[in-house]
Structures are given as C-alpha cells and as structure tokens.
Amino acid sequence: MSLFDWFANRRKSGPTSQDWQEREIADGLWSKCEACGVMTYTKDLRANQLVCAECGHHHRVFSDDRISQLIDEGSWHPLDTHILPQDPLKFRDRKAYKDRLQDMQTRTELTDAVQTGEGKLDGISVGLGVMDFRFMGGSMGSVVGEKLTRMIEHSTRLELPVIVVCASGGARMQEGMLSLMQMAKISAALDRHREAKLLYMPVLSHPTTGGVTASFAMLGDIILAEPEATIGFAGRRVVEQTLREKLPDDFQTAEYLLKHGFVDAIVPRTELKATLSKLIRLHQPVLSSPIQSLHASPNSHTALSQ
C-alpha cells in the first residue's frame, strides 16, 4: 500500500478513539502567535508573560494574570468585591443588559470589567486597578468608576502610589450618562491624590480607547504603554472621515503617541514590574537623618529643637 492510499483510507475510516484522545491532550498545549505565526509551548509563553519570544508580540493579558505578574505572591488584597452592576435604564439592544451582565459574569467569573486592590510590588505597597477586556470590552460602567474611585481614595488615605492598567473600549453605552459621569468622578479622585503629592501611573495596554483615554488614562504623572498597543479616542475610520485625509499606518499606536509626546515610555511587559518599582522608588520622599538635615538647612536647628 502506498503512502497516499494509507492516508486515503485513514480519511475514509474517520478519526479513531486514539486520535480523539491525542487531540484532546494536545488542546491548549501550544499557542500560535497572532503576529508571526510561530507555535510556542503554552507553558513557555505564559512563563514569558504572554510575550512571543520570536517576534516580541504582546498577547492580550487578562486581569488575574496581570495581577500575578505585577503583585508579589500572597500580598494581594482585593477591594470592594461586593459592588455589583445594576440596570437603572432597563436597557435593551439585541439582548437585555441584565442578561448580558449575567452572561459576562458567568463566562469571566468577574463581577465587572475591573479588579482593584492593594498589594506589594517588589515589596512596595501600591493601590492597583486592572481592567479586563473580556468583560464587555473592558467598558467603563458605574461599577468600574466606583471601584477605581474607591481604590484611589483608599490609596490617598494610606499615602500609596496608584497604578491603573487600562484595557477598554471606552464608556459603557448601556448605562448612558451614568457611564459618562465616571470620567469626572475618577478624575476628581486623581486630582485629590495629586494634591496629596502622591504618584499615579497608568499603564496603557491594547486597546485603550474612548472615554478611558479621555479621562484617567491620560492623567498620569508618568504614562507608560505596552509595545504596539492601540491607544486613541475615536476610531481610526471616524477620524479619517472627519478630517477627510488618510492617516499614517501607525496612527493610534503606542509608538506614534510616544513620538508625539502623549506617553512617556513604552515598556515591554517582561520589564514592566521592574520599571514600575524603579519609578516608585525614585519618587518616594527621602528621609534624611538629623545630621544630614542639619547640614542641608540653616533653619534645621530650629526644626530639630521643636
């Protein structure tokens, strides 16, 4: 029997129980890079924080993985997990908003599109918010706004730096004006955080768009972005139709925004934790000894005597 006849017979007979068993074992073991097409052992890909070792493409990361990448093991304390979304407008498109929320909660095991909490990043206590694109495109509804606001206020009280990892399509249309109000609420909390002379750093991942970009994503003291992340307000097609001109191919990418001064640095995911740690340490107040203070200020004798 020729090799071609053997393959033909296999196709006619269909998959055997052994074939199904092998296929079942293989599922999830390998991942194909969206950019270069290289197959990578999933365990190795996750060990590299879901960054392709071949081309450097950053695969999408969801909130649980992001928290484990940034926060020291065993130090994560979630905040406000009891807050649940409501349907005040009784909104319905092709599907009732209430049903859509229940479906998302079942599929993602999240209450809404953000996780917030306090934890240690390289031993430094921080307030952290991580948006999750799986939950209705990371859209910003009332719960997202409330949880981020409470986390920022909690961090301000404890004098902690704040980090928010953004991944969102913008405001949640199913909540109408209530969703848009969250932009102002979060921004006000960040302003009070700034007045307390505390550090805030947003990390813009793919994608960060709409009302999130128009508010807290761009209010950071230092704004970081992941490579090739899509960052913008309106969609590319809308901008082109409004301006009636062709936009550059790299328009609304992290690299384009860095070039035009909208972000401060592009940081690969594998270097993000170390970079955040270094920036926080650089911006922490230096506690001088009494002898150093005495040499530093002519009025220090008065201060020390008090």
BELUR-V472360 format. One line per field, one symbol per residue. psi: psi as a letter, one per 40 degrees, with the letter a starting at -180 (. if undefined). burial: I if it has 9 or more other C-alpha atoms within 8 Angstrom, else O. Layout:
# BELUR-V472360
psi=???
burial=???
This chain:
# BELUR-V472360
psi=hidddddddddddihiddddddddddhedihhhddeehhihddddddfffhhedeehhihhiddddddddhiheehhiifeehiiigdefihbeihdddddddddddefidaeihiaiahhfehhihhhhihedgfffihaddddddddddddddddefiihhhhhgieaihdeebdddddddddddddddddddefihhhihhihihiadddebddeeidhhiiiheihhaciidddddddefihiidehfiddddddeedidihhideedddddddddddeihhhiidddddddhdedddddd.
burial=OOOOOIOOOIOOOOIOOOOIOOOOOOOOIIIOIOOOOOOIIIOOIIOIIIIIOOOOIIIOOIIOOIIIOIIIOOOIOIIOOOOOIOIOOOIOOOOIIIOIIOOIIOOOOIIIIIIIIIIIIIOOIIIIIIIIIIIOIIIIIIIIIIIIIIIIIIIIOOOIIIIIIIIIIIIIOOIOOIIIOIIIIIIOIIOIIIOOOIIIIIIIIIIIIIIIIIIIIIIIOIIIIIIOIIIIIOOOOOIIOOOOOOOOOOOIIIIIIIOOOOIIOIIOIOOIIOIOIOOIOOOOOOOOOOOOIIOOOOOIOOOOOO
